[in-house]
Amino acid sequence: MWCLRVSVFGLSCMACLVQAQTPAEVDPLLDNNTAAPHVAAASEARGVLRARDQAMLASELSGRIVELPFSEGETFKQGDTLARFDCSAYQAQLNAAQAASRGASEELAHNKQLASLNSVGRFEVARAEAKLAETQAQAQVYQVQVKRCSVIAPYDGQVVQRKVQRYESVSAGAPMLEIVDNRTLEIHLLVPSRWMGKLKAGQTFSFVPDETGQPLTATIKRLGARIDEGSQTLLLVASLPKADGLLAGMSGTARFEALK
């Protein structure tokens, strides 16, 4: 603003002009037309898809693999044989134990018959009963070992990686097959711990996998049990709707509505 003094017929007056405000001086927090405040941006976090059902199957006994029908990426059904060992030695031991158990059963029946005729005492009957129990226990042990000769699929899924090959000999506990069920995927996110009081089970948000670019509506299932003291983050687990083309290991961005 600037002013000018003017004298007319011995009289003076003051005239002032006001400088117009330029657009650059308008409040930047207000829109030029509506003068409404800007809306806060949505909060984002990175996450990864993980399968609820995934496992590394290991050998429960030592032996040579004679059957390994599924390769990486192939699908299988629950109950399919994923691996089978050469168990001829275990089967022979089982057969011997079962034969011994049948003999002990016959001996017990014979002693009971003699005891009814007072031809043998109660000690012989008790000893025959103990022998039968022992042979039955041995048969059960070999039966378990024979059952372990076949690795059965616990659920429908796919083979991620084969750690062994057919005809290889492996020791007990050696990893053989990594499997996964991509139908049971969840989102695992690490969100700032300060969001903890603003997120709850049942709340929905948008998740966009990098590999597909298609937005999905996810639902929060649960929050983690502890906060990482180093990064000040909290684990968040969310469920996904069924969708084709999703695989465990995919990563993406989660977008939450503005957390006020």
PLY file of the C-alpha trace (Angstrom):
ply
format ascii 1.0
element vertex 260
property float x
property float y
property float z
element edge 259
property int vertex1
property int vertex2
end_header
0.00 0.00 0.00
1.29 3.53 -0.87
-0.15 7.03 -0.22
-0.01 10.45 -2.06
-0.68 13.92 -0.56
-2.57 16.27 -2.98
-3.19 20.08 -2.47
-6.22 21.66 -4.15
-7.19 25.33 -3.48
-5.15 25.34 -0.32
-6.65 22.13 0.97
-4.68 18.97 1.22
-5.85 15.36 1.25
-4.28 11.93 1.49
-5.03 9.31 -1.20
-3.96 5.67 -0.61
-3.82 2.80 -3.03
-3.88 -0.84 -1.92
-1.68 -3.25 -3.86
-3.53 -6.32 -5.05
-2.44 -9.62 -3.56
-0.67 -11.86 -6.01
-1.62 -15.54 -6.44
1.65 -16.54 -4.87
0.55 -14.96 -1.59
-2.62 -17.04 -1.31
-2.59 -19.53 1.57
-1.05 -22.71 0.09
-3.22 -24.90 2.37
-6.35 -23.68 0.57
-7.48 -24.43 -2.99
-7.75 -21.38 -5.28
-11.38 -22.02 -6.17
-13.02 -23.81 -3.23
-10.71 -22.77 -0.38
-11.06 -26.29 1.08
-8.19 -28.01 2.92
-6.25 -30.79 1.16
-7.10 -34.40 2.09
-4.31 -36.39 3.81
-2.75 -39.18 1.72
-3.37 -42.84 2.51
-0.74 -44.68 4.57
1.30 -47.40 2.84
3.31 -50.42 3.92
5.16 -53.19 2.09
4.16 -56.81 2.50
4.71 -60.32 1.19
2.42 -63.28 0.45
3.02 -66.40 2.53
1.27 -69.76 2.55
-0.26 -71.10 5.74
0.48 -74.65 4.59
4.12 -75.09 3.60
6.67 -77.62 4.80
10.07 -79.16 4.30
9.53 -82.91 4.31
12.39 -84.96 5.75
13.20 -88.66 5.78
12.08 -90.49 8.91
14.46 -93.41 8.31
17.68 -94.31 6.53
17.32 -95.94 3.16
17.46 -95.75 -0.63
14.81 -93.82 -2.54
13.11 -95.90 -5.23
10.25 -93.57 -6.13
10.12 -89.76 -6.38
7.30 -89.03 -8.82
6.90 -85.23 -8.52
9.31 -82.55 -9.75
9.52 -78.81 -9.06
6.30 -76.99 -9.88
4.18 -80.12 -10.27
0.91 -80.38 -8.35
-0.20 -83.27 -6.14
-3.26 -84.26 -4.14
-3.60 -85.09 -0.48
-2.74 -88.76 0.04
-0.43 -89.04 -2.98
2.92 -90.76 -2.49
5.63 -88.11 -2.70
8.55 -90.47 -2.04
9.05 -94.18 -1.38
12.03 -96.07 0.06
13.34 -99.57 -0.49
11.98 -101.23 2.63
12.50 -104.91 1.88
14.60 -105.36 5.04
11.98 -103.65 7.25
9.23 -105.70 5.65
11.14 -108.94 6.34
11.58 -107.94 9.99
7.87 -107.19 10.23
6.99 -110.57 8.77
9.25 -112.32 11.28
7.78 -110.39 14.20
4.24 -111.16 13.10
5.09 -114.87 12.82
6.61 -114.83 16.32
3.46 -113.14 17.60
1.24 -115.84 16.10
3.41 -118.55 17.70
3.22 -116.82 21.09
-0.56 -116.58 20.76
-0.84 -120.32 20.07
1.42 -121.11 23.01
-0.71 -118.99 25.34
-3.89 -120.69 24.20
-2.31 -124.12 24.75
-1.11 -123.20 28.25
-4.53 -121.90 29.19
-6.07 -125.19 28.10
-3.56 -127.16 30.16
-4.14 -124.89 33.13
-7.85 -125.67 32.98
-6.89 -129.36 33.36
-4.45 -128.55 36.19
-1.57 -129.77 34.01
0.43 -126.52 34.24
0.59 -123.80 36.83
-0.33 -120.14 36.65
3.32 -119.18 36.16
3.47 -120.83 32.72
0.32 -119.03 31.66
1.68 -115.66 32.84
4.97 -116.25 31.05
3.14 -117.10 27.81
1.09 -113.88 28.14
4.26 -111.80 28.59
5.89 -113.41 25.55
2.85 -112.65 23.42
2.87 -109.00 24.54
6.58 -108.72 23.69
6.21 -110.14 20.20
3.22 -107.91 19.50
5.20 -104.84 20.55
8.08 -105.82 18.26
5.65 -106.26 15.37
4.22 -102.79 16.00
7.71 -101.26 15.89
8.46 -102.81 12.49
4.99 -101.88 11.27
5.72 -98.21 12.02
9.03 -98.44 10.16
7.36 -99.97 7.11
4.74 -97.21 7.19
7.51 -94.62 7.12
8.84 -96.11 3.90
6.30 -93.98 2.02
6.06 -90.20 2.35
2.39 -89.24 1.89
1.20 -85.75 0.91
-0.49 -84.10 3.92
-2.54 -81.71 1.72
-3.02 -80.59 -1.88
-0.10 -78.54 -3.10
2.96 -78.14 -5.30
6.60 -79.11 -5.08
8.82 -76.08 -4.52
12.18 -77.87 -4.53
13.59 -81.40 -4.55
16.56 -81.82 -2.25
17.25 -85.44 -3.27
17.00 -87.58 -6.38
15.72 -91.04 -7.14
18.03 -93.93 -6.17
19.95 -91.78 -3.69
20.53 -93.14 -0.19
19.65 -90.72 2.58
19.96 -90.74 6.34
17.17 -90.20 8.85
16.28 -86.53 9.16
17.65 -85.53 5.74
15.46 -82.91 3.98
13.87 -84.25 0.79
11.02 -82.11 -0.55
9.82 -78.57 0.04
6.09 -78.26 -0.62
3.54 -75.43 -0.54
-0.21 -74.93 -0.88
-0.78 -71.67 -2.77
-4.51 -71.81 -2.05
-3.95 -70.72 1.56
-2.10 -67.43 1.14
-1.87 -64.65 3.72
-0.31 -61.19 3.65
2.46 -60.48 6.15
3.14 -56.79 6.70
5.50 -54.85 8.94
3.67 -51.67 9.92
4.85 -48.83 12.18
4.16 -49.62 15.81
2.37 -46.27 16.24
-0.45 -47.67 14.06
-1.23 -50.36 16.63
-4.11 -48.49 18.24
-5.65 -47.62 14.87
-5.78 -51.12 13.35
-8.00 -54.01 14.40
-9.15 -57.42 13.19
-11.81 -57.23 10.49
-10.58 -53.94 9.06
-10.05 -53.95 5.27
-7.38 -52.35 3.11
-6.09 -52.48 -0.45
-3.11 -54.63 -1.45
-1.49 -54.49 -4.89
1.02 -57.28 -5.72
3.98 -56.03 -7.75
3.84 -59.03 -10.07
0.18 -58.61 -11.12
-0.61 -54.96 -10.50
-4.20 -55.89 -9.68
-5.58 -54.39 -6.44
-7.04 -56.84 -3.93
-9.21 -56.20 -0.88
-7.51 -57.74 2.16
-8.89 -58.17 5.69
-6.82 -57.90 8.86
-6.77 -61.23 10.74
-4.45 -60.50 13.65
-1.61 -58.35 14.87
1.76 -59.60 16.08
2.52 -60.41 19.70
5.50 -58.07 20.08
7.04 -54.93 18.64
10.52 -55.07 17.15
12.50 -52.69 19.32
15.05 -51.98 16.61
12.76 -50.98 13.74
9.71 -50.08 15.86
7.49 -52.20 13.61
4.67 -54.64 14.28
3.67 -57.74 12.30
0.23 -57.64 10.69
-1.34 -60.74 9.12
-4.25 -60.38 6.69
-6.37 -62.75 4.62
-6.88 -62.54 0.87
-9.83 -63.39 -1.37
-9.30 -66.35 -3.68
-7.64 -65.18 -6.89
-5.82 -66.92 -9.72
-2.17 -66.28 -10.40
-1.07 -65.61 -6.82
1.98 -67.41 -5.48
3.75 -67.47 -2.15
6.66 -65.05 -2.11
4.97 -62.29 -4.10
5.46 -58.82 -2.62
3.35 -55.71 -2.88
2.09 -52.49 -1.35
-0.73 -52.18 1.17
-2.71 -48.93 1.25
-4.71 -48.01 4.34
-7.19 -45.18 4.59
-5.73 -42.05 6.19
-4.80 -42.92 9.77
-5.74 -39.82 11.79
0 1
1 2
2 3
3 4
4 5
5 6
6 7
7 8
8 9
9 10
10 11
11 12
12 13
13 14
14 15
15 16
16 17
17 18
18 19
19 20
20 21
21 22
22 23
23 24
24 25
25 26
26 27
27 28
28 29
29 30
30 31
31 32
32 33
33 34
34 35
35 36
36 37
37 38
38 39
39 40
40 41
41 42
42 43
43 44
44 45
45 46
46 47
47 48
48 49
49 50
50 51
51 52
52 53
53 54
54 55
55 56
56 57
57 58
58 59
59 60
60 61
61 62
62 63
63 64
64 65
65 66
66 67
67 68
68 69
69 70
70 71
71 72
72 73
73 74
74 75
75 76
76 77
77 78
78 79
79 80
80 81
81 82
82 83
83 84
84 85
85 86
86 87
87 88
88 89
89 90
90 91
91 92
92 93
93 94
94 95
95 96
96 97
97 98
98 99
99 100
100 101
101 102
102 103
103 104
104 105
105 106
106 107
107 108
108 109
109 110
110 111
111 112
112 113
113 114
114 115
115 116
116 117
117 118
118 119
119 120
120 121
121 122
122 123
123 124
124 125
125 126
126 127
127 128
128 129
129 130
130 131
131 132
132 133
133 134
134 135
135 136
136 137
137 138
138 139
139 140
140 141
141 142
142 143
143 144
144 145
145 146
146 147
147 148
148 149
149 150
150 151
151 152
152 153
153 154
154 155
155 156
156 157
157 158
158 159
159 160
160 161
161 162
162 163
163 164
164 165
165 166
166 167
167 168
168 169
169 170
170 171
171 172
172 173
173 174
174 175
175 176
176 177
177 178
178 179
179 180
180 181
181 182
182 183
183 184
184 185
185 186
186 187
187 188
188 189
189 190
190 191
191 192
192 193
193 194
194 195
195 196
196 197
197 198
198 199
199 200
200 201
201 202
202 203
203 204
204 205
205 206
206 207
207 208
208 209
209 210
210 211
211 212
212 213
213 214
214 215
215 216
216 217
217 218
218 219
219 220
220 221
221 222
222 223
223 224
224 225
225 226
226 227
227 228
228 229
229 230
230 231
231 232
232 233
233 234
234 235
235 236
236 237
237 238
238 239
239 240
240 241
241 242
242 243
243 244
244 245
245 246
246 247
247 248
248 249
249 250
250 251
251 252
252 253
253 254
254 255
255 256
256 257
257 258
258 259
